[in-house]
Amino acid sequence: MFLAEFDIKLLKNLAQKGHETLTGHYFEFGGAQIIYKLEDGYLSASDPRKDGQGIGY
């Protein structure tokens, strides 16, 4: 995750609760694609590090 994507207070709050947080560029193997059903349609997204796109028909 990029630090700019999260509020500093949120990261501190998570760390206080025992969660490990990472900042900066963090690359490992893997990727994600998601299709989320909304009340009036769908929302799709694809990990920008991979070739792919969320589509539906």
Secondary structure, DSSP 8 states (H G I E B T S, - for coil): --GGGS-HHHHHHHHHTT-----S----S---EEEEEETTEEEEEE-TTSS------
